């Protein structure tokens, strides 16, 4: 039985663009033709939905890749590494109480170990008393090589620090105030950390370093706030035997 089905033909035309059979008006076709047209419409709809799904999936993948790249670009850059020490060790200034070892490559019988006396001097063979306190190891070594030059054919002298400690008093607003013995070299910041660090009532920007030189007390104000926050680099202040470190109270 023939049927008039303009709407079905319009769907077929829109899905398949079948201009051969659709002329914009109602057409007469039999049941077998309707089944074929239904199959054509169903196949066309499936293809279109499949293409939409693939397109959306592709877009989702592209978006995911974009988000990953964006997150990678927004990653926080880590701070620059700490600079490496250029010299083998920090120069140590000799102080009374330090134990130094003197080695003579050209005269091994002169090798010896001595403790620097309270007056800052040591008694050396062929030279007598020589002031060692207040000098760095390289400078003292060069001085001894110069002094021994008239005495020895090989005047080379090697000076090493066997043990060197500094007794430091840390007080004020720190966690554990008291008397400490530090192996040198030790900085003021390290000494404060050994004493428990600055308390919540202490002011790291107002640290007093008191040092006695030739019987006269000298006070230096040190700002350790930048060292604690890590915002800028600061010069290291090394402690000496008998130093007093006082952390003042914070006003706020």
Secondary structure, DSSP 8 states (H G I E B T S, - for coil): --EE-HHHHHHHHHHH--TTT--SS--EE-HHHHHHHHHHHHHHHHHHHHHHHHHHHHHHHHHHHHHHHHHHHT-----------SSSS---B--TT-EEEEE-TT-GGG-EEEE--TTSEEEETTTEEEE-TT-BHHHHHHHHHHHHTTT-SS---EEEEEE-EEEEEEEESBSS-EEEEEESS-BHHHHHHHTT-B-TTEEEEEEEEEEEETTEEEEEEE--HHHHHTSS-----B--TT-EEEEEE---
